Amino acid sequence: MLINSVHQPLICSYNYKPKAKASLPQRSICSSSPRPIYFNESKVWDMIAADPKLLVFLKEYRNTVPVPRHWCQKRKFLQGKRGIEKQPFQLPDFIAATGIAKIRQID
């Protein structure tokens, strides 16, 4: 096997296998468990849960979909603007300049 100028062995293209983003021990939370648990989807606050290993296991389970954030909220989805008053509709300037508002006004 040839050695390049940095003294690292050269890898032939047919023997080259791309490396993973991180090694298995770096990505697993508990290497002593029968099935290593990865934390691609876990967050920092998952570690303070009652059972963090179960929580991360459920998040990493195959063919699962995360629960949307609005499911745990007390208000209905997109109903947070209830207290804001709407301004009355105003005609655009170029239409108001024609005087149509005075004609349509009910006396």
C-alpha positions in Angstrom: 0.0 0.0 0.0 1.4 3.4 -0.9 1.9 6.2 1.6 1.2 9.8 0.8 3.2 12.9 2.0 1.2 13.1 5.3 2.2 9.5 6.1 -1.3 8.1 5.9 -2.1 5.0 3.9 -3.8 5.7 0.6 -7.2 4.1 0.1 -8.0 2.7 -3.3 -11.4 3.9 -4.7 -12.8 0.4 -4.7 -11.9 -0.1 -1.0 -13.1 3.3 0.1 -16.1 3.3 2.3 -17.4 6.7 3.4 -17.2 7.2 7.2 -20.3 7.9 9.2 -20.8 11.4 10.6 -19.9 10.2 14.1 -18.8 6.9 15.4 -21.2 4.5 17.1 -19.9 5.1 20.7 -20.2 8.9 20.2 -23.8 8.6 18.9 -25.2 6.1 21.3 -26.5 7.2 24.7 -26.0 4.0 26.5 -23.6 1.4 24.9 -24.5 -1.1 27.6 -28.1 -1.4 26.4 -28.9 -4.4 24.1 -29.9 -1.9 21.3 -27.9 1.3 21.0 -30.0 4.4 21.2 -29.1 7.3 18.9 -29.8 10.9 19.6 -30.4 12.3 16.2 -33.9 13.5 17.1 -33.3 14.0 20.9 -33.0 17.4 22.4 -31.1 18.7 25.4 -34.3 18.9 27.6 -35.0 15.2 26.9 -32.3 14.2 29.4 -34.3 15.7 32.3 -37.4 13.6 31.6 -38.5 10.9 34.0 -37.2 8.1 31.7 -34.9 9.7 29.1 -33.8 6.4 27.6 -37.4 5.5 26.8 -38.2 9.0 25.5 -35.2 8.9 23.1 -36.0 5.3 22.1 -39.6 6.4 21.2 -38.3 9.4 19.2 -35.8 7.2 17.3 -38.1 4.3 16.6 -38.6 3.6 12.9 -41.6 4.9 11.0 -42.8 7.2 13.7 -43.9 10.8 13.4 -43.2 13.5 16.0 -46.2 15.0 17.8 -46.9 18.6 16.6 -46.3 21.3 19.3 -49.9 22.6 19.2 -51.4 19.4 20.4 -50.4 20.1 24.0 -51.6 23.7 24.0 -54.9 24.8 25.7 -55.9 27.1 22.9 -57.0 25.7 19.6 -54.6 25.8 16.7 -54.2 29.4 15.2 -56.8 30.9 17.7 -54.4 33.1 19.6 -55.4 36.4 18.0 -58.8 36.6 19.6 -58.2 39.7 21.7 -56.8 41.9 18.8 -59.4 44.2 17.3 -59.6 44.4 13.5 -59.4 47.8 11.9 -62.4 48.7 9.7 -61.8 48.2 6.0 -60.6 51.3 4.1 -60.8 51.7 0.4 -57.5 52.1 -1.4 -56.6 55.8 -2.2 -57.1 55.5 -6.0 -60.7 54.1 -5.5 -61.6 56.6 -2.8 -60.4 59.4 -5.0 -63.2 58.6 -7.5 -65.9 59.5 -4.9 -67.6 56.1 -5.0 -67.9 56.1 -1.1 -70.1 59.2 -1.1 -72.3 57.8 -3.8 -72.7 54.4 -2.0 -73.2 56.0 1.5 -76.6 55.4 3.0 -78.2 58.6 4.4 
